[in-house]
Amino acid sequence: MPISFMLNKGKVPVKIFTDDVDSGSLTQLGNLSQLPFIHSHIAAMPDVHHGIGATVGSVIPTRGAIIPAAVGVDIGCGMNAVRLSLKAHDLPDNLYNIRTAIEQRVPTGFDEHERPSLNGATLNNMGKHLDVITDKHPGLVKMLKNFHRQWGKQLGTLGGGNHFIELCIDESDDVWVMLHSGSRGVGNAIGRYFIEKAKKDVGRELGQLPDKDLAYFTEGTQHFDDYVEAVGWAQDYAMVNRREMMRLVLDALQRSKALPAFTTTREAINCHHNYVQKETHFGAEVYLTRKGAISAQLGQLGIIPGSMGAKSYIVRGLGNAQSFCSCSHGAGRRMSRTEAKRRFNTLDLEAQTKGIECRKDKGVVDEIPGAYKDIDVVMQNQSDLVEVVHTLKQVICVKG
């Protein structure tokens, strides 16, 4: 489907690829469109929903400025998916032991590795670059307990919230591993630190912004360059985290006595969906922030996950200029976590995740499928942005 409607309340229009938009998101999108450094327009994806400062599911092109809160605190959060040589019939009827094997290999929630699982050379290179950043900003170290030890031990860990590891079956009965995570505690610390720096840099003008969380760094200033360096490091960290996690999951599966020997046949993609990078759109080089959106350049593969119990998709980008060559990053929340816990209970969770090996306790009720938009409708709304390559159905879901 093409653009559903346009919001014209600011200096640039907002082009929205769905008619399912809550009032809070419309307000946030309107606030964003009032900023003087937005280039051309703002694009809102079909999974758009209310966020902090900037709307989740928004694509924001800026010239001469970056908004740290638009990138957010889960810097570099994204997806990784790998297809295996296994077929659906290779999986045992009872998948509990496979789920627990993954959980034993990959720390979830607040857990971390007792010692870094990566090799020393990779850690040393990352550590040297991080030291350059913290030497300029020693206050960063105070943002996270055991800062210099924790980031290494959290590489190859899942975290909590909407992060997950899944085994899925596609339309050809091929088995896939798919996972979702970001830059963990160190990325959160970098995000929070620079959001506060931006608010101080804006100074007296902060009160004139439509939302204080839209505080920004101006290109050419020290903090702008420092943020670009730090956010780039965190995005790279998130990418390495997903690679390491995938390695650990595959190792757990290889060691499982419940599965035959297998090989990996294809890595679909390892892609961010909370990040900023330089791109060229509508005749200008911009800093493009995708907050809850993935790149969908012409021919580019991407991953759009549904909620627990719903379908997910491997897609190929169509390079739609109006979306800044982007698409949704998932189904998108329909309600807050608090509202989901109020409306649903563990019986609802059991019903909505029937046939899936996963946690079904009150600790993950806020991630129930009913709290999310219908992924099929989301996909219909972005038929101009991507084409479906594979349709995946979860059979195991690991959450923190």
Contacts in CASP RR format, 6 or more apart in sequence:
PFRMAT RR
TARGET T0000
AUTHOR 0000-0000-0000
METHOD contacts of the structure
MODEL  1
MPISFMLNKGKVPVKIFTDDVDSGSLTQLGNLSQLPFIHSHIAAMPDVHH
GIGATVGSVIPTRGAIIPAAVGVDIGCGMNAVRLSLKAHDLPDNLYNIRT
AIEQRVPTGFDEHERPSLNGATLNNMGKHLDVITDKHPGLVKMLKNFHRQ
WGKQLGTLGGGNHFIELCIDESDDVWVMLHSGSRGVGNAIGRYFIEKAKK
DVGRELGQLPDKDLAYFTEGTQHFDDYVEAVGWAQDYAMVNRREMMRLVL
DALQRSKALPAFTTTREAINCHHNYVQKETHFGAEVYLTRKGAISAQLGQ
LGIIPGSMGAKSYIVRGLGNAQSFCSCSHGAGRRMSRTEAKRRFNTLDLE
AQTKGIECRKDKGVVDEIPGAYKDIDVVMQNQSDLVEVVHTLKQVICVKG
1 17 0 8 1.000
1 380 0 8 1.000
1 381 0 8 1.000
1 382 0 8 1.000
1 383 0 8 1.000
1 384 0 8 1.000
2 17 0 8 1.000
2 384 0 8 1.000
3 15 0 8 1.000
3 16 0 8 1.000
3 17 0 8 1.000
3 322 0 8 1.000
4 16 0 8 1.000
4 17 0 8 1.000
4 18 0 8 1.000
4 19 0 8 1.000
4 381 0 8 1.000
5 16 0 8 1.000
5 19 0 8 1.000
6 13 0 8 1.000
6 14 0 8 1.000
6 15 0 8 1.000
6 16 0 8 1.000
7 13 0 8 1.000
7 14 0 8 1.000
7 16 0 8 1.000
7 26 0 8 1.000
7 29 0 8 1.000
7 30 0 8 1.000
7 33 0 8 1.000
8 14 0 8 1.000
9 30 0 8 1.000
9 33 0 8 1.000
9 34 0 8 1.000
10 30 0 8 1.000
10 33 0 8 1.000
10 34 0 8 1.000
11 33 0 8 1.000
11 34 0 8 1.000
11 35 0 8 1.000
11 36 0 8 1.000
11 38 0 8 1.000
12 33 0 8 1.000
12 38 0 8 1.000
12 39 0 8 1.000
12 40 0 8 1.000
12 41 0 8 1.000
12 42 0 8 1.000
13 33 0 8 1.000
13 41 0 8 1.000
13 42 0 8 1.000
14 29 0 8 1.000
14 30 0 8 1.000
14 32 0 8 1.000
14 33 0 8 1.000
14 41 0 8 1.000
14 42 0 8 1.000
14 43 0 8 1.000
14 44 0 8 1.000
15 41 0 8 1.000
15 42 0 8 1.000
15 43 0 8 1.000
15 44 0 8 1.000
15 322 0 8 1.000
15 323 0 8 1.000
16 29 0 8 1.000
16 43 0 8 1.000
16 44 0 8 1.000
16 48 0 8 1.000
17 43 0 8 1.000
17 44 0 8 1.000
17 45 0 8 1.000
17 46 0 8 1.000
17 323 0 8 1.000
17 381 0 8 1.000
17 382 0 8 1.000
17 384 0 8 1.000
17 385 0 8 1.000
18 44 0 8 1.000
18 45 0 8 1.000
18 46 0 8 1.000
18 47 0 8 1.000
18 48 0 8 1.000
18 378 0 8 1.000
18 381 0 8 1.000
20 46 0 8 1.000
20 373 0 8 1.000
20 377 0 8 1.000
20 381 0 8 1.000
21 44 0 8 1.000
21 48 0 8 1.000
22 49 0 8 1.000
22 50 0 8 1.000
24 50 0 8 1.000
25 44 0 8 1.000
25 48 0 8 1.000
25 49 0 8 1.000
25 50 0 8 1.000
25 51 0 8 1.000
25 55 0 8 1.000
28 50 0 8 1.000
28 51 0 8 1.000
28 53 0 8 1.000
28 54 0 8 1.000
28 55 0 8 1.000
28 58 0 8 1.000
28 211 0 8 1.000
29 42 0 8 1.000
29 44 0 8 1.000
29 48 0 8 1.000
29 55 0 8 1.000
29 58 0 8 1.000
30 210 0 8 1.000
31 53 0 8 1.000
31 210 0 8 1.000
31 211 0 8 1.000
31 214 0 8 1.000
32 38 0 8 1.000
32 42 0 8 1.000
32 54 0 8 1.000
32 55 0 8 1.000
32 58 0 8 1.000
32 60 0 8 1.000
32 70 0 8 1.000
32 214 0 8 1.000
33 41 0 8 1.000
33 42 0 8 1.000
34 210 0 8 1.000
35 62 0 8 1.000
35 65 0 8 1.000
35 67 0 8 1.000
35 209 0 8 1.000
35 214 0 8 1.000
35 216 0 8 1.000
37 62 0 8 1.000
37 63 0 8 1.000
37 64 0 8 1.000
37 65 0 8 1.000
37 216 0 8 1.000
38 60 0 8 1.000
38 61 0 8 1.000
38 62 0 8 1.000
39 61 0 8 1.000
39 62 0 8 1.000
39 63 0 8 1.000
39 281 0 8 1.000
39 282 0 8 1.000
39 284 0 8 1.000
39 286 0 8 1.000
40 61 0 8 1.000
40 281 0 8 1.000
40 282 0 8 1.000
40 284 0 8 1.000
41 322 0 8 1.000
42 58 0 8 1.000
42 59 0 8 1.000
42 60 0 8 1.000
42 61 0 8 1.000
43 58 0 8 1.000
43 59 0 8 1.000
43 293 0 8 1.000
43 322 0 8 1.000
43 323 0 8 1.000
43 324 0 8 1.000
43 326 0 8 1.000
44 55 0 8 1.000
44 57 0 8 1.000
44 58 0 8 1.000
44 59 0 8 1.000
45 57 0 8 1.000
45 58 0 8 1.000
45 59 0 8 1.000
45 292 0 8 1.000
45 293 0 8 1.000
45 323 0 8 1.000
45 326 0 8 1.000
45 327 0 8 1.000
45 328 0 8 1.000
45 329 0 8 1.000
45 382 0 8 1.000
46 328 0 8 1.000
46 373 0 8 1.000
46 377 0 8 1.000
46 378 0 8 1.000
46 379 0 8 1.000
46 381 0 8 1.000
46 382 0 8 1.000
47 56 0 8 1.000
47 57 0 8 1.000
47 292 0 8 1.000
47 328 0 8 1.000
47 329 0 8 1.000
47 330 0 8 1.000
47 331 0 8 1.000
47 332 0 8 1.000
47 373 0 8 1.000
47 378 0 8 1.000
48 55 0 8 1.000
48 56 0 8 1.000
48 57 0 8 1.000
48 58 0 8 1.000
48 332 0 8 1.000
49 55 0 8 1.000
49 56 0 8 1.000
49 57 0 8 1.000
49 332 0 8 1.000
49 333 0 8 1.000
49 334 0 8 1.000
49 373 0 8 1.000
50 56 0 8 1.000
52 69 0 8 1.000
52 72 0 8 1.000
52 213 0 8 1.000
53 69 0 8 1.000
53 70 0 8 1.000
53 211 0 8 1.000
53 213 0 8 1.000
53 214 0 8 1.000
54 60 0 8 1.000
54 67 0 8 1.000
54 69 0 8 1.000
54 70 0 8 1.000
54 72 0 8 1.000
54 213 0 8 1.000
54 214 0 8 1.000
54 289 0 8 1.000
54 291 0 8 1.000
55 291 0 8 1.000
56 291 0 8 1.000
56 292 0 8 1.000
56 332 0 8 1.000
56 333 0 8 1.000
57 290 0 8 1.000
57 291 0 8 1.000
57 292 0 8 1.000
57 293 0 8 1.000
57 328 0 8 1.000
57 329 0 8 1.000
57 332 0 8 1.000
58 70 0 8 1.000
58 289 0 8 1.000
58 291 0 8 1.000
58 292 0 8 1.000
58 293 0 8 1.000
59 288 0 8 1.000
59 289 0 8 1.000
59 290 0 8 1.000
59 291 0 8 1.000
59 293 0 8 1.000
59 323 0 8 1.000
59 324 0 8 1.000
59 326 0 8 1.000
60 67 0 8 1.000
60 70 0 8 1.000
60 288 0 8 1.000
60 289 0 8 1.000
60 291 0 8 1.000
61 279 0 8 1.000
61 281 0 8 1.000
61 282 0 8 1.000
61 284 0 8 1.000
61 286 0 8 1.000
61 287 0 8 1.000
61 288 0 8 1.000
61 289 0 8 1.000
61 324 0 8 1.000
62 216 0 8 1.000
62 286 0 8 1.000
62 287 0 8 1.000
62 288 0 8 1.000
62 289 0 8 1.000
63 284 0 8 1.000
63 286 0 8 1.000
63 287 0 8 1.000
64 218 0 8 1.000
64 219 0 8 1.000
64 287 0 8 1.000
65 216 0 8 1.000
65 217 0 8 1.000
65 218 0 8 1.000
65 219 0 8 1.000
65 224 0 8 1.000
65 287 0 8 1.000
66 216 0 8 1.000
66 217 0 8 1.000
66 219 0 8 1.000
66 224 0 8 1.000
66 227 0 8 1.000
66 228 0 8 1.000
66 276 0 8 1.000
66 287 0 8 1.000
66 289 0 8 1.000
67 198 0 8 1.000
67 214 0 8 1.000
67 215 0 8 1.000
67 216 0 8 1.000
67 289 0 8 1.000
68 191 0 8 1.000
68 194 0 8 1.000
68 195 0 8 1.000
68 197 0 8 1.000
68 198 0 8 1.000
68 215 0 8 1.000
68 216 0 8 1.000
68 217 0 8 1.000
68 227 0 8 1.000
68 231 0 8 1.000
69 195 0 8 1.000
69 198 0 8 1.000
69 213 0 8 1.000
69 214 0 8 1.000
69 215 0 8 1.000
70 214 0 8 1.000
70 276 0 8 1.000
70 289 0 8 1.000
70 291 0 8 1.000
71 191 0 8 1.000
71 231 0 8 1.000
71 274 0 8 1.000
71 275 0 8 1.000
71 276 0 8 1.000
71 289 0 8 1.000
71 291 0 8 1.000
72 191 0 8 1.000
72 195 0 8 1.000
72 274 0 8 1.000
72 291 0 8 1.000
73 187 0 8 1.000
73 188 0 8 1.000
73 191 0 8 1.000
73 192 0 8 1.000
73 195 0 8 1.000
74 182 0 8 1.000
74 183 0 8 1.000
74 187 0 8 1.000
74 188 0 8 1.000
74 274 0 8 1.000
75 182 0 8 1.000
75 183 0 8 1.000
75 187 0 8 1.000
75 188 0 8 1.000
75 190 0 8 1.000
75 191 0 8 1.000
75 231 0 8 1.000
75 232 0 8 1.000
75 234 0 8 1.000
75 235 0 8 1.000
75 238 0 8 1.000
75 274 0 8 1.000
75 275 0 8 1.000
76 182 0 8 1.000
76 183 0 8 1.000
76 234 0 8 1.000
76 235 0 8 1.000
76 238 0 8 1.000
76 239 0 8 1.000
76 272 0 8 1.000
76 273 0 8 1.000
76 274 0 8 1.000
76 275 0 8 1.000
77 163 0 8 1.000
77 180 0 8 1.000
77 181 0 8 1.000
77 182 0 8 1.000
77 183 0 8 1.000
77 238 0 8 1.000
77 272 0 8 1.000
77 273 0 8 1.000
77 274 0 8 1.000
78 180 0 8 1.000
78 181 0 8 1.000
78 182 0 8 1.000
78 238 0 8 1.000
78 242 0 8 1.000
78 271 0 8 1.000
78 272 0 8 1.000
78 273 0 8 1.000
78 274 0 8 1.000
78 294 0 8 1.000
78 329 0 8 1.000
79 178 0 8 1.000
79 179 0 8 1.000
79 180 0 8 1.000
79 242 0 8 1.000
79 269 0 8 1.000
79 270 0 8 1.000
79 271 0 8 1.000
79 273 0 8 1.000
79 294 0 8 1.000
79 302 0 8 1.000
79 303 0 8 1.000
79 305 0 8 1.000
79 329 0 8 1.000
80 178 0 8 1.000
80 179 0 8 1.000
80 242 0 8 1.000
80 243 0 8 1.000
80 245 0 8 1.000
80 246 0 8 1.000
80 267 0 8 1.000
80 269 0 8 1.000
80 270 0 8 1.000
80 271 0 8 1.000
80 303 0 8 1.000
81 176 0 8 1.000
81 177 0 8 1.000
81 178 0 8 1.000
81 179 0 8 1.000
81 267 0 8 1.000
81 268 0 8 1.000
81 269 0 8 1.000
81 303 0 8 1.000
81 314 0 8 1.000
81 392 0 8 1.000
82 176 0 8 1.000
82 177 0 8 1.000
82 178 0 8 1.000
82 246 0 8 1.000
82 250 0 8 1.000
82 264 0 8 1.000
82 266 0 8 1.000
82 267 0 8 1.000
82 268 0 8 1.000
83 170 0 8 1.000
83 174 0 8 1.000
83 175 0 8 1.000
83 176 0 8 1.000
83 264 0 8 1.000
83 265 0 8 1.000
83 266 0 8 1.000
83 268 0 8 1.000
84 174 0 8 1.000
84 175 0 8 1.000
84 176 0 8 1.000
84 177 0 8 1.000
84 253 0 8 1.000
84 262 0 8 1.000
84 263 0 8 1.000
84 264 0 8 1.000
84 265 0 8 1.000
85 262 0 8 1.000
85 263 0 8 1.000
85 264 0 8 1.000
85 265 0 8 1.000
86 174 0 8 1.000
86 175 0 8 1.000
86 259 0 8 1.000
86 260 0 8 1.000
86 262 0 8 1.000
87 173 0 8 1.000
87 174 0 8 1.000
87 175 0 8 1.000
88 169 0 8 1.000
88 173 0 8 1.000
88 174 0 8 1.000
88 175 0 8 1.000
89 173 0 8 1.000
90 175 0 8 1.000
90 259 0 8 1.000
90 260 0 8 1.000
90 262 0 8 1.000
91 98 0 8 1.000
91 167 0 8 1.000
91 175 0 8 1.000
91 258 0 8 1.000
91 259 0 8 1.000
91 395 0 8 1.000
92 98 0 8 1.000
92 258 0 8 1.000
92 259 0 8 1.000
95 167 0 8 1.000
95 357 0 8 1.000
95 395 0 8 1.000
95 396 0 8 1.000
96 357 0 8 1.000
97 256 0 8 1.000
97 258 0 8 1.000
98 167 0 8 1.000
98 253 0 8 1.000
98 256 0 8 1.000
98 258 0 8 1.000
98 259 0 8 1.000
98 357 0 8 1.000
98 396 0 8 1.000
99 357 0 8 1.000
99 358 0 8 1.000
99 396 0 8 1.000
99 398 0 8 1.000
101 252 0 8 1.000
101 253 0 8 1.000
101 255 0 8 1.000
101 256 0 8 1.000
102 165 0 8 1.000
102 249 0 8 1.000
102 252 0 8 1.000
102 253 0 8 1.000
102 396 0 8 1.000
102 398 0 8 1.000
103 398 0 8 1.000
104 252 0 8 1.000
105 248 0 8 1.000
105 249 0 8 1.000
105 251 0 8 1.000
105 252 0 8 1.000
106 156 0 8 1.000
106 157 0 8 1.000
106 158 0 8 1.000
106 165 0 8 1.000
106 245 0 8 1.000
106 248 0 8 1.000
106 249 0 8 1.000
106 252 0 8 1.000
106 398 0 8 1.000
107 113 0 8 1.000
107 156 0 8 1.000
107 157 0 8 1.000
107 158 0 8 1.000
107 159 0 8 1.000
108 157 0 8 1.000
108 158 0 8 1.000
108 159 0 8 1.000
108 160 0 8 1.000
108 398 0 8 1.000
108 399 0 8 1.000
108 400 0 8 1.000
109 157 0 8 1.000
109 158 0 8 1.000
109 159 0 8 1.000
109 160 0 8 1.000
109 400 0 8 1.000
110 159 0 8 1.000
111 157 0 8 1.000
112 150 0 8 1.000
112 153 0 8 1.000
112 154 0 8 1.000
112 157 0 8 1.000
113 152 0 8 1.000
113 153 0 8 1.000
113 154 0 8 1.000
113 155 0 8 1.000
113 156 0 8 1.000
113 157 0 8 1.000
114 153 0 8 1.000
115 153 0 8 1.000
116 123 0 8 1.000
116 152 0 8 1.000
116 153 0 8 1.000
116 155 0 8 1.000
117 155 0 8 1.000
117 156 0 8 1.000
117 244 0 8 1.000
117 248 0 8 1.000
118 152 0 8 1.000
118 155 0 8 1.000
118 156 0 8 1.000
118 240 0 8 1.000
118 244 0 8 1.000
122 240 0 8 1.000
123 152 0 8 1.000
123 155 0 8 1.000
126 233 0 8 1.000
126 236 0 8 1.000
126 237 0 8 1.000
126 240 0 8 1.000
129 233 0 8 1.000
130 151 0 8 1.000
130 186 0 8 1.000
130 233 0 8 1.000
132 229 0 8 1.000
133 140 0 8 1.000
133 226 0 8 1.000
133 229 0 8 1.000
133 230 0 8 1.000
133 233 0 8 1.000
134 140 0 8 1.000
134 141 0 8 1.000
134 147 0 8 1.000
136 226 0 8 1.000
137 193 0 8 1.000
137 226 0 8 1.000
137 230 0 8 1.000
139 193 0 8 1.000
140 147 0 8 1.000
140 189 0 8 1.000
140 190 0 8 1.000
140 193 0 8 1.000
140 230 0 8 1.000
141 147 0 8 1.000
141 148 0 8 1.000
143 189 0 8 1.000
143 190 0 8 1.000
143 192 0 8 1.000
143 193 0 8 1.000
144 150 0 8 1.000
144 151 0 8 1.000
144 185 0 8 1.000
144 186 0 8 1.000
144 188 0 8 1.000
144 189 0 8 1.000
147 186 0 8 1.000
147 189 0 8 1.000
150 185 0 8 1.000
150 186 0 8 1.000
151 184 0 8 1.000
151 185 0 8 1.000
151 186 0 8 1.000
151 237 0 8 1.000
154 184 0 8 1.000
154 185 0 8 1.000
154 186 0 8 1.000
154 241 0 8 1.000
155 184 0 8 1.000
155 237 0 8 1.000
155 240 0 8 1.000
155 241 0 8 1.000
155 244 0 8 1.000
156 241 0 8 1.000
156 244 0 8 1.000
156 245 0 8 1.000
156 248 0 8 1.000
157 181 0 8 1.000
157 184 0 8 1.000
157 241 0 8 1.000
157 245 0 8 1.000
158 164 0 8 1.000
158 165 0 8 1.000
158 179 0 8 1.000
158 181 0 8 1.000
158 245 0 8 1.000
158 398 0 8 1.000
158 399 0 8 1.000
158 400 0 8 1.000
159 181 0 8 1.000
159 184 0 8 1.000
159 400 0 8 1.000
160 399 0 8 1.000
160 400 0 8 1.000
161 366 0 8 1.000
161 367 0 8 1.000
161 399 0 8 1.000
161 400 0 8 1.000
162 180 0 8 1.000
162 367 0 8 1.000
163 179 0 8 1.000
163 180 0 8 1.000
163 181 0 8 1.000
163 182 0 8 1.000
163 399 0 8 1.000
163 400 0 8 1.000
164 179 0 8 1.000
164 180 0 8 1.000
164 305 0 8 1.000
164 308 0 8 1.000
164 397 0 8 1.000
164 398 0 8 1.000
164 399 0 8 1.000
165 177 0 8 1.000
165 178 0 8 1.000
165 179 0 8 1.000
165 180 0 8 1.000
165 245 0 8 1.000
165 249 0 8 1.000
165 397 0 8 1.000
165 398 0 8 1.000
166 177 0 8 1.000
166 178 0 8 1.000
166 179 0 8 1.000
166 305 0 8 1.000
166 312 0 8 1.000
166 394 0 8 1.000
166 396 0 8 1.000
166 397 0 8 1.000
166 398 0 8 1.000
167 175 0 8 1.000
167 176 0 8 1.000
167 177 0 8 1.000
167 178 0 8 1.000
167 394 0 8 1.000
167 395 0 8 1.000
167 396 0 8 1.000
168 175 0 8 1.000
168 176 0 8 1.000
168 177 0 8 1.000
168 178 0 8 1.000
168 312 0 8 1.000
168 392 0 8 1.000
168 393 0 8 1.000
168 394 0 8 1.000
168 395 0 8 1.000
169 175 0 8 1.000
169 176 0 8 1.000
169 392 0 8 1.000
169 393 0 8 1.000
169 395 0 8 1.000
170 176 0 8 1.000
170 314 0 8 1.000
170 390 0 8 1.000
170 391 0 8 1.000
170 392 0 8 1.000
170 393 0 8 1.000
171 390 0 8 1.000
171 391 0 8 1.000
174 265 0 8 1.000
175 262 0 8 1.000
176 268 0 8 1.000
176 390 0 8 1.000
176 392 0 8 1.000
177 246 0 8 1.000
177 249 0 8 1.000
177 250 0 8 1.000
177 253 0 8 1.000
178 303 0 8 1.000
178 305 0 8 1.000
178 312 0 8 1.000
178 392 0 8 1.000
179 242 0 8 1.000
179 245 0 8 1.000
179 246 0 8 1.000
179 249 0 8 1.000
180 305 0 8 1.000
181 238 0 8 1.000
181 241 0 8 1.000
181 242 0 8 1.000
181 245 0 8 1.000
182 238 0 8 1.000
182 241 0 8 1.000
182 242 0 8 1.000
182 274 0 8 1.000
183 190 0 8 1.000
183 234 0 8 1.000
183 235 0 8 1.000
183 237 0 8 1.000
183 238 0 8 1.000
183 241 0 8 1.000
184 237 0 8 1.000
184 238 0 8 1.000
184 241 0 8 1.000
186 234 0 8 1.000
186 237 0 8 1.000
187 234 0 8 1.000
187 237 0 8 1.000
187 238 0 8 1.000
190 230 0 8 1.000
190 231 0 8 1.000
190 233 0 8 1.000
190 234 0 8 1.000
191 231 0 8 1.000
191 234 0 8 1.000
194 217 0 8 1.000
194 223 0 8 1.000
194 226 0 8 1.000
194 227 0 8 1.000
194 230 0 8 1.000
194 231 0 8 1.000
195 213 0 8 1.000
195 215 0 8 1.000
197 217 0 8 1.000
197 223 0 8 1.000
197 227 0 8 1.000
198 215 0 8 1.000
198 216 0 8 1.000
198 217 0 8 1.000
198 223 0 8 1.000
198 227 0 8 1.000
199 206 0 8 1.000
199 212 0 8 1.000
199 215 0 8 1.000
201 215 0 8 1.000
201 217 0 8 1.000
201 218 0 8 1.000
201 221 0 8 1.000
201 223 0 8 1.000
202 209 0 8 1.000
202 215 0 8 1.000
202 216 0 8 1.000
206 212 0 8 1.000
206 215 0 8 1.000
209 215 0 8 1.000
217 223 0 8 1.000
217 224 0 8 1.000
217 227 0 8 1.000
218 224 0 8 1.000
231 275 0 8 1.000
231 276 0 8 1.000
235 272 0 8 1.000
235 275 0 8 1.000
235 277 0 8 1.000
238 272 0 8 1.000
239 270 0 8 1.000
239 272 0 8 1.000
242 270 0 8 1.000
243 270 0 8 1.000
250 264 0 8 1.000
253 259 0 8 1.000
253 262 0 8 1.000
254 261 0 8 1.000
254 262 0 8 1.000
268 301 0 8 1.000
268 302 0 8 1.000
268 303 0 8 1.000
268 314 0 8 1.000
268 390 0 8 1.000
269 300 0 8 1.000
269 301 0 8 1.000
269 302 0 8 1.000
269 303 0 8 1.000
271 294 0 8 1.000
271 295 0 8 1.000
271 302 0 8 1.000
271 303 0 8 1.000
272 290 0 8 1.000
272 294 0 8 1.000
273 290 0 8 1.000
273 292 0 8 1.000
273 293 0 8 1.000
273 294 0 8 1.000
273 329 0 8 1.000
274 290 0 8 1.000
274 291 0 8 1.000
274 292 0 8 1.000
275 289 0 8 1.000
275 290 0 8 1.000
276 287 0 8 1.000
276 288 0 8 1.000
276 289 0 8 1.000
276 290 0 8 1.000
277 287 0 8 1.000
277 288 0 8 1.000
278 285 0 8 1.000
278 286 0 8 1.000
278 287 0 8 1.000
278 288 0 8 1.000
279 285 0 8 1.000
279 286 0 8 1.000
279 288 0 8 1.000
279 324 0 8 1.000
279 325 0 8 1.000
280 286 0 8 1.000
281 288 0 8 1.000
281 321 0 8 1.000
281 324 0 8 1.000
281 325 0 8 1.000
282 321 0 8 1.000
288 324 0 8 1.000
290 326 0 8 1.000
290 329 0 8 1.000
292 328 0 8 1.000
292 329 0 8 1.000
292 330 0 8 1.000
293 326 0 8 1.000
293 327 0 8 1.000
293 328 0 8 1.000
293 329 0 8 1.000
294 302 0 8 1.000
294 303 0 8 1.000
294 304 0 8 1.000
294 326 0 8 1.000
294 327 0 8 1.000
294 328 0 8 1.000
294 329 0 8 1.000
295 302 0 8 1.000
295 325 0 8 1.000
295 326 0 8 1.000
296 302 0 8 1.000
296 315 0 8 1.000
296 317 0 8 1.000
296 318 0 8 1.000
296 319 0 8 1.000
296 320 0 8 1.000
296 323 0 8 1.000
296 325 0 8 1.000
296 326 0 8 1.000
296 327 0 8 1.000
296 385 0 8 1.000
296 386 0 8 1.000
297 317 0 8 1.000
297 319 0 8 1.000
297 325 0 8 1.000
298 317 0 8 1.000
298 318 0 8 1.000
298 319 0 8 1.000
298 325 0 8 1.000
299 316 0 8 1.000
299 317 0 8 1.000
299 318 0 8 1.000
299 319 0 8 1.000
300 316 0 8 1.000
300 317 0 8 1.000
300 319 0 8 1.000
300 325 0 8 1.000
301 314 0 8 1.000
301 315 0 8 1.000
301 316 0 8 1.000
301 317 0 8 1.000
301 389 0 8 1.000
302 314 0 8 1.000
302 315 0 8 1.000
302 316 0 8 1.000
302 317 0 8 1.000
302 386 0 8 1.000
303 312 0 8 1.000
303 313 0 8 1.000
303 314 0 8 1.000
303 315 0 8 1.000
304 312 0 8 1.000
304 313 0 8 1.000
304 315 0 8 1.000
304 327 0 8 1.000
304 328 0 8 1.000
304 329 0 8 1.000
304 330 0 8 1.000
304 375 0 8 1.000
304 378 0 8 1.000
304 379 0 8 1.000
304 386 0 8 1.000
305 312 0 8 1.000
305 313 0 8 1.000
305 330 0 8 1.000
305 331 0 8 1.000
306 312 0 8 1.000
306 330 0 8 1.000
306 331 0 8 1.000
306 372 0 8 1.000
306 375 0 8 1.000
307 331 0 8 1.000
307 367 0 8 1.000
307 368 0 8 1.000
307 369 0 8 1.000
307 370 0 8 1.000
307 371 0 8 1.000
307 372 0 8 1.000
307 375 0 8 1.000
308 352 0 8 1.000
308 353 0 8 1.000
308 356 0 8 1.000
308 358 0 8 1.000
308 364 0 8 1.000
308 367 0 8 1.000
308 368 0 8 1.000
308 369 0 8 1.000
308 394 0 8 1.000
308 397 0 8 1.000
308 399 0 8 1.000
309 352 0 8 1.000
309 353 0 8 1.000
309 356 0 8 1.000
309 369 0 8 1.000
309 393 0 8 1.000
309 394 0 8 1.000
309 397 0 8 1.000
310 331 0 8 1.000
310 369 0 8 1.000
310 372 0 8 1.000
310 375 0 8 1.000
310 394 0 8 1.000
311 375 0 8 1.000
311 376 0 8 1.000
311 391 0 8 1.000
311 392 0 8 1.000
311 393 0 8 1.000
312 375 0 8 1.000
312 391 0 8 1.000
312 392 0 8 1.000
312 393 0 8 1.000
312 394 0 8 1.000
313 375 0 8 1.000
313 379 0 8 1.000
313 388 0 8 1.000
313 389 0 8 1.000
313 390 0 8 1.000
313 391 0 8 1.000
313 392 0 8 1.000
314 388 0 8 1.000
314 389 0 8 1.000
314 390 0 8 1.000
314 392 0 8 1.000
315 327 0 8 1.000
315 386 0 8 1.000
315 387 0 8 1.000
315 388 0 8 1.000
315 389 0 8 1.000
316 386 0 8 1.000
316 387 0 8 1.000
316 389 0 8 1.000
317 325 0 8 1.000
317 327 0 8 1.000
317 385 0 8 1.000
317 386 0 8 1.000
317 387 0 8 1.000
318 384 0 8 1.000
318 385 0 8 1.000
318 386 0 8 1.000
318 387 0 8 1.000
319 325 0 8 1.000
319 385 0 8 1.000
320 326 0 8 1.000
320 384 0 8 1.000
320 385 0 8 1.000
323 384 0 8 1.000
323 385 0 8 1.000
326 385 0 8 1.000
327 382 0 8 1.000
327 385 0 8 1.000
327 386 0 8 1.000
328 378 0 8 1.000
328 382 0 8 1.000
328 385 0 8 1.000
330 375 0 8 1.000
330 378 0 8 1.000
331 372 0 8 1.000
331 373 0 8 1.000
331 374 0 8 1.000
331 375 0 8 1.000
331 378 0 8 1.000
332 372 0 8 1.000
332 373 0 8 1.000
332 378 0 8 1.000
333 371 0 8 1.000
333 372 0 8 1.000
333 373 0 8 1.000
334 370 0 8 1.000
334 371 0 8 1.000
334 372 0 8 1.000
334 373 0 8 1.000
335 343 0 8 1.000
335 371 0 8 1.000
337 366 0 8 1.000
337 371 0 8 1.000
338 366 0 8 1.000
339 371 0 8 1.000
340 365 0 8 1.000
340 366 0 8 1.000
340 367 0 8 1.000
340 368 0 8 1.000
340 370 0 8 1.000
340 371 0 8 1.000
341 362 0 8 1.000
341 365 0 8 1.000
341 366 0 8 1.000
343 371 0 8 1.000
344 365 0 8 1.000
344 368 0 8 1.000
344 370 0 8 1.000
344 371 0 8 1.000
345 362 0 8 1.000
345 365 0 8 1.000
346 360 0 8 1.000
346 361 0 8 1.000
346 362 0 8 1.000
346 365 0 8 1.000
348 365 0 8 1.000
348 368 0 8 1.000
349 360 0 8 1.000
349 361 0 8 1.000
349 364 0 8 1.000
349 365 0 8 1.000
349 368 0 8 1.000
350 360 0 8 1.000
352 368 0 8 1.000
352 369 0 8 1.000
352 370 0 8 1.000
353 360 0 8 1.000
353 368 0 8 1.000
353 369 0 8 1.000
353 397 0 8 1.000
355 395 0 8 1.000
356 394 0 8 1.000
356 395 0 8 1.000
356 396 0 8 1.000
356 397 0 8 1.000
357 395 0 8 1.000
357 396 0 8 1.000
357 397 0 8 1.000
358 364 0 8 1.000
358 394 0 8 1.000
358 396 0 8 1.000
358 397 0 8 1.000
358 398 0 8 1.000
358 399 0 8 1.000
359 397 0 8 1.000
359 399 0 8 1.000
359 400 0 8 1.000
364 399 0 8 1.000
364 400 0 8 1.000
367 399 0 8 1.000
379 388 0 8 1.000
END
